[in-house]
Amino acid sequence: MMDHHRQSQAVPLKERLSFSAALFGQNMMYNLVNFFIMIFYTDQLGIPAAAAGTLFLVARVWDAGNDLMMGFVVDRTRSRWGKCRPYLLFMSVPIAVATVLLFVVPDISMGGRLVYAYVTYILWGMLYTTADIPLWSLTSRMTNDSDQRKTLISFGRVFSTVGAVLPVVLVIPLKNIIGNGDNASGYLGAAALFCLIAAPMMIQAFANTTERAGSVSEEKPTLKENVRAIVSNSPLLLVLLSGLLGVLTYLPMTGVMYFSTYNLGNEQYTMILAGLNLSSMALGSAAVPLFSRWFTGKQIFISTMSLAAVIGVMFFFIGYGNLMLVFAFTFILGFLWGFSQVLRTSMLADTIEYMQLKTGKRSEGAIFSTLTFLGKINIGLNNFITGMVLSFSGYVPNAVQSPESLTGILMLVTLLPGIGSILTAVPIFFFRLSEREHRSITEKLGEA
């Protein structure tokens, strides 16, 4: 009985690739915003770093309610296409349009530009949620088997990381070619090009994936039950706390362009450093199923994050005098962080059946809304912290930086991410929902 179920819950290679391709496209747009919006706001829109950082924090407060409501909508969706897939069909193009609008520089006053930034960035966050929650929730609908999910999420994280690499590597040369000296129009043209590629890649997952777990006839949870699926879900809360404490590990994504431009003296190093970091992160993500043969997810998570903490602190004290050593540290840190990307998502997905056994209701939309909210709050906190560090260290846009400012920028890509690595491992130490226990839960639910 168990073997037959596991076979029926296996995800075909075609579907794994289709799901992964959707993440590839989505993350091209996501990292285009995540990586470049801070420096675009400070150096193109002319918004002060502290004001830009505050903008991101305000947007995240709004997302707290917005993401939960979208999770509620997904959990109550019933259609002949499934629970999650319709949103990939209908919302991918609006997200692409909203992404392009972020990189417009309106010919208005500074106050007007700040208002424009608030409106377009909050709109982008709301639209992005409408496909992000269903796309990640799809991992729990495609299979209930924990090992299959790990493999599916590992595939997805590898493709999403490669998708995230492309804007990092290509935006700078593209904006220089398209803008021909005008960085503002260059950013806009590069954003439009990436979005034209990304939207169809998200749409194709609608046609090429199957929702085989759960049932279209399952009872719809109420909003109160969805809230309960989050607040009374102790394993989920530990995963979310881990992600929140790990926000400092995302600082290199915004800090590396400042680090390359001012510490290393050449913005072109941005492509190399970010490319190394993200490519090695993809390798770390891909290695999770291999390491899972010998170790539990919890053991892998704690070990890799502890090692990343040591490397980050070493990087800060050794400094950036040796360029090859900078490249090596960047690669190693990315590889180690890649493990947490897969494992945190897999642990979160397994809490769906945990709560289903406790409550009798399946609330993957609500549970995965916490993942998407966490991702966006990390962007907001990431940019807020970056803005504060730059402001307090005396950063001046497009100028020679003081020694204090250079030290602040160095902290963004070394010491602070190292501290974040050990902090993110602490909640996972208390995580008790093992792969074996999850297997037992699915058996009790009659799904194993």
C-alpha positions in Angstrom: 0.0 0.0 0.0 2.7 2.4 1.0 4.9 1.7 -2.0 1.9 2.1 -4.4 1.2 5.5 -2.8 4.7 6.7 -3.1 4.8 5.7 -6.7 1.5 7.6 -7.3 2.9 10.7 -5.5 6.1 10.7 -7.7 6.6 13.9 -9.7 7.5 13.2 -13.3 10.7 14.9 -14.7 8.6 17.0 -17.1 6.6 18.5 -14.3 9.7 19.1 -12.1 11.2 21.0 -15.0 8.0 22.9 -15.8 7.7 24.0 -12.1 11.3 24.9 -12.0 11.1 26.9 -15.2 8.3 29.0 -13.6 10.5 29.7 -10.7 13.3 30.6 -13.1 11.1 33.2 -14.7 9.7 34.5 -11.4 13.1 34.9 -9.8 14.4 36.9 -12.8 11.9 39.5 -11.9 12.2 39.0 -8.2 16.0 39.4 -8.1 15.9 42.3 -10.6 13.9 44.1 -7.9 15.7 42.6 -4.9 19.2 43.4 -6.3 18.9 46.7 -8.1 15.9 48.6 -6.6 17.9 50.1 -3.7 20.7 51.5 -5.7 18.2 52.6 -8.4 16.2 54.5 -5.8 19.3 56.2 -4.3 21.3 56.9 -7.4 18.7 57.3 -10.1 15.5 58.5 -8.4 17.7 60.5 -6.0 15.8 59.3 -2.9 18.0 59.5 0.3 19.2 56.0 1.5 17.3 56.3 4.9 14.1 57.3 3.1 14.4 54.4 0.7 15.0 52.0 3.6 11.9 53.3 5.4 9.8 52.8 2.2 10.7 49.1 2.1 9.8 48.7 5.8 6.4 50.4 5.4 5.7 48.1 2.4 6.4 45.0 4.5 3.9 46.1 7.1 1.2 46.3 4.4 2.3 42.8 3.2 1.5 41.3 6.5 -2.3 41.5 5.9 -2.0 41.3 2.1 -0.2 37.9 2.0 -2.4 36.3 4.6 -5.5 37.3 2.6 -4.0 35.9 -0.6 -3.3 32.6 1.2 -7.0 32.6 2.3 -8.1 33.2 -1.3 -5.9 30.3 -2.6 -7.2 27.9 0.1 -10.8 28.7 -0.9 -10.1 28.4 -4.7 -11.8 25.5 -6.4 -11.6 25.2 -10.2 -11.4 22.6 -12.9 -7.7 23.7 -13.2 -7.0 23.1 -9.6 -6.3 25.3 -6.6 -3.0 27.0 -7.5 -2.4 26.8 -11.3 -5.0 29.3 -12.5 -3.1 32.2 -10.8 0.0 31.4 -12.9 -2.1 31.8 -16.1 -3.9 35.1 -15.2 -1.4 37.0 -13.0 2.0 36.6 -14.6 1.6 39.4 -17.1 0.3 42.0 -14.5 3.3 41.2 -12.4 5.7 41.8 -15.3 4.1 45.2 -16.1 4.3 46.2 -12.4 8.0 45.2 -12.3 8.8 47.5 -15.3 6.9 50.4 -13.7 9.3 50.2 -10.7 12.2 51.4 -13.0 10.5 54.5 -14.4 12.0 57.8 -13.4 9.0 60.3 -13.6 9.9 63.9 -14.4 8.4 65.3 -11.1 9.6 66.8 -7.8 11.6 64.7 -5.3 8.5 64.5 -3.1 6.5 63.3 -6.1 9.1 60.7 -6.9 9.0 59.3 -3.4 5.2 59.0 -3.6 5.6 57.3 -7.0 8.1 54.9 -5.5 5.7 54.1 -2.6 2.7 53.4 -4.9 4.5 51.3 -7.5 6.5 49.3 -5.0 3.5 48.4 -2.8 1.5 47.6 -6.0 4.3 45.4 -7.2 4.4 43.5 -3.8 0.6 43.0 -3.9 0.6 41.6 -7.5 3.7 39.5 -7.0 1.9 37.8 -4.1 -0.9 36.7 -6.3 1.3 34.2 -8.2 4.1 33.7 -5.6 1.9 32.0 -3.0 0.1 29.7 -5.6 3.5 28.8 -7.2 5.1 27.7 -3.9 1.8 26.1 -2.7 2.0 24.0 -5.8 4.8 22.0 -4.3 2.4 20.7 -1.7 -0.2 19.9 -4.3 2.1 18.1 -6.7 3.1 15.5 -4.0 2.6 14.6 -0.4 5.8 12.6 -0.1 8.5 14.5 1.9 11.4 13.0 -0.2 9.7 13.9 -3.4 9.1 17.4 -2.2 12.7 17.8 -1.2 13.8 16.8 -4.8 11.1 19.0 -6.3 12.1 22.0 -4.2 15.8 21.3 -4.8 15.1 21.4 -8.6 13.1 24.6 -8.2 15.8 26.3 -6.0 18.5 25.5 -8.5 16.5 26.9 -11.4 15.3 29.9 -9.4 18.9 30.7 -8.4 20.1 30.5 -12.0 17.2 32.8 -12.9 18.3 35.1 -10.1 21.8 35.1 -11.5 20.9 36.4 -14.9 19.8 39.9 -14.0 22.7 40.2 -11.6 25.2 39.3 -14.4 23.4 41.0 -17.3 21.6 44.1 -16.0 24.8 46.3 -15.8 26.0 45.6 -19.3 22.5 45.7 -20.7 21.7 49.0 -19.1 25.0 50.4 -20.4 24.2 49.3 -23.9 20.5 50.3 -23.9 21.0 53.5 -22.0 24.2 54.5 -23.8 25.3 56.6 -20.8 21.8 57.2 -19.5 21.5 54.8 -16.5 17.8 55.5 -15.9 16.7 54.5 -19.3 19.1 51.7 -19.3 17.6 50.2 -16.2 14.1 50.5 -17.7 15.1 48.8 -20.9 16.8 46.0 -19.1 13.8 45.5 -16.8 11.4 45.3 -19.8 13.6 42.8 -21.5 13.7 40.4 -18.5 10.0 40.7 -17.9 9.2 39.8 -21.5 11.1 36.5 -21.0 9.9 35.8 -17.4 6.1 36.1 -17.9 5.8 33.2 -20.5 8.0 31.0 -18.4 5.6 31.4 -15.5 2.5 30.8 -17.6 3.7 27.5 -19.1 3.6 25.9 -15.6 -0.2 26.2 -15.7 -0.3 23.8 -18.7 2.5 21.4 -17.7 2.0 20.6 -13.9 -0.6 18.5 -12.1 -2.2 19.0 -8.7 -2.3 15.3 -7.5 -2.3 15.8 -3.7 -5.3 17.0 -1.8 -8.8 17.1 -3.4 -11.0 19.6 -5.1 -13.8 18.5 -2.9 -11.9 19.1 0.4 -13.7 21.4 2.8 -12.8 25.1 2.5 -11.1 26.5 5.6 -12.4 29.7 7.1 -10.2 32.8 7.7 -10.1 31.9 11.4 -9.0 28.4 10.6 -6.3 29.7 8.3 -5.0 32.0 11.0 -5.0 29.1 13.4 -3.0 27.0 10.9 -0.3 29.6 11.3 -0.3 30.7 14.9 -0.8 27.3 16.5 1.7 25.6 14.1 4.8 25.4 16.3 7.1 23.8 13.7 6.1 26.5 11.2 6.7 29.3 13.6 10.3 27.9 14.2 10.9 27.9 10.5 9.6 31.4 10.1 11.7 32.6 13.0 14.7 31.0 11.4 14.0 32.8 8.2 13.5 36.2 9.9 16.8 35.8 11.9 18.5 34.9 8.7 17.7 38.3 7.0 21.3 39.4 7.5 22.4 36.6 5.1 20.6 38.5 2.3 22.6 41.7 2.8 25.3 40.8 0.2 22.6 41.0 -2.5 22.1 44.7 -2.0 25.6 45.4 -0.6 27.7 43.8 -3.3 27.1 46.6 -5.9 28.3 49.2 -3.3 31.2 46.9 -2.3 32.3 46.4 -5.9 31.9 50.0 -6.9 33.5 51.7 -3.9 35.6 49.1 -2.0 37.0 47.2 -5.0 36.8 50.3 -7.3 35.0 48.6 -10.2 31.3 48.1 -10.6 32.0 45.3 -13.1 33.1 43.1 -10.2 29.4 43.1 -9.2 28.7 40.6 -12.0 31.5 38.3 -10.9 30.8 38.4 -7.2 27.0 38.0 -7.5 27.4 35.4 -10.2 29.8 33.4 -8.0 27.5 33.7 -5.0 24.3 32.7 -6.7 25.8 30.0 -8.9 27.4 28.4 -5.8 24.0 28.8 -4.0 22.5 26.7 -6.9 25.1 24.1 -6.3 24.3 24.0 -2.6 20.6 23.7 -3.3 21.3 20.8 -5.8 23.4 19.0 -3.2 20.6 18.7 -0.6 19.1 15.4 -1.9 22.6 13.9 -1.9 23.4 14.9 1.7 19.9 13.8 2.8 20.9 10.2 2.1 23.2 10.3 5.2 21.9 13.2 7.4 18.6 14.7 8.5 17.6 18.1 7.2 18.0 19.5 10.6 21.6 18.2 10.9 22.5 19.6 7.5 20.9 23.0 8.2 22.7 23.6 11.5 26.1 22.4 10.2 26.1 24.4 7.1 24.9 27.6 8.8 27.5 27.3 11.6 30.2 27.0 9.0 28.9 30.0 7.1 29.1 32.0 10.3 32.7 31.2 10.7 33.5 32.0 7.1 31.7 35.4 7.2 33.5 36.6 10.3 36.9 35.5 8.8 36.1 37.4 5.6 35.5 40.6 7.5 38.8 40.5 9.5 40.9 39.3 6.5 39.4 42.1 4.3 39.4 42.6 0.6 43.1 43.2 -0.2 43.4 39.9 -2.0 40.8 39.7 -4.9 41.1 35.9 -5.4 40.4 35.4 -1.7 37.3 37.6 -2.0 36.1 35.4 -4.8 36.7 32.3 -2.8 34.9 33.5 0.3 32.0 34.6 -1.8 31.7 31.2 -3.5 31.9 29.2 -0.2 29.3 31.4 1.5 26.9 31.0 -1.4 27.3 27.2 -1.5 26.5 27.0 2.3 23.5 29.3 2.1 22.1 27.2 -0.8 21.3 24.3 1.7 19.1 26.5 3.9 17.1 27.7 0.9 15.9 24.2 0.1 15.6 22.8 3.7 13.7 25.8 5.1 11.1 25.5 2.3 10.8 21.7 2.6 10.4 21.9 6.4 7.7 24.5 5.9 5.8 22.3 3.4 5.9 19.4 5.8 4.0 21.4 8.4 0.9 21.4 6.1 0.2 17.7 6.9 1.1 18.3 10.5 -1.7 20.9 10.8 -4.0 18.8 8.7 -3.8 16.0 11.2 -4.4 18.4 14.1 -7.3 20.3 12.5 -8.7 18.2 9.7 -8.3 21.1 7.3 -5.7 21.5 4.6 -4.3 25.1 4.5 -1.3 25.2 2.2 -2.3 28.6 0.9 -2.2 30.1 4.4 1.0 28.3 5.3 2.9 29.2 2.1 1.7 32.8 2.4 4.0 33.0 5.4 6.9 31.9 3.1 6.2 34.6 0.6 5.6 37.2 3.3 8.9 36.2 4.9 10.6 36.6 1.5 9.2 40.1 1.1 9.8 41.2 4.7 13.4 40.0 4.2 13.7 42.2 1.2 12.3 45.1 3.2 14.4 44.5 6.2 17.4 43.9 4.0 17.0 47.2 2.2 16.2 49.0 5.5 19.3 47.7 7.2 21.4 48.5 4.1 20.0 52.0 4.1 20.7 52.5 7.8 24.2 51.1 7.6 25.0 53.3 4.6 23.5 56.3 6.3 25.3 55.9 9.7 28.6 55.1 8.1 28.5 58.3 6.0 27.8 57.0 2.5 27.6 59.7 -0.2 26.2 58.5 -3.6 28.6 58.8 -6.6 31.5 60.0 -4.6 34.8 58.8 -3.0 33.8 57.1 0.3 35.3 57.7 3.7 37.1 54.9 5.6 34.1 54.6 7.8 31.8 54.3 4.9 34.0 51.6 3.3 34.0 49.7 6.6 30.2 49.9 6.8 29.9 48.5 3.2 32.3 45.7 4.0 30.2 44.7 7.0 27.2 44.4 4.7 28.8 41.5 2.7 30.9 39.8 5.5 30.4 40.3 9.2 26.6 40.9 9.3 25.8 37.9 7.0 28.1 35.7 9.2 26.1 36.7 12.3 22.9 36.1 10.4 24.0 32.6 9.5 24.4 31.5 13.2 21.2 33.2 14.2 19.1 31.4 11.6 20.3 28.0 12.8 19.1 28.6 16.4 15.4 28.0 15.9 16.1 24.9 13.8 17.8 23.4 16.7 14.4 23.2 18.4 12.6 21.9 15.2 11.1 18.4 16.0 9.1 17.5 12.9 11.6 15.1 11.3 11.2 13.3 8.0 10.3 10.1 9.8 7.6 11.8 11.8 6.2 13.4 8.7 6.0 10.0 7.0 4.0 8.7 10.0 1.7 11.7 9.8 0.9 11.1 6.1 0.2 7.4 6.9 -2.3 8.4 9.7 -4.0 10.7 7.2 -4.5 7.7 4.9 -2.2 9.3 2.3 0.7 7.0 2.6 
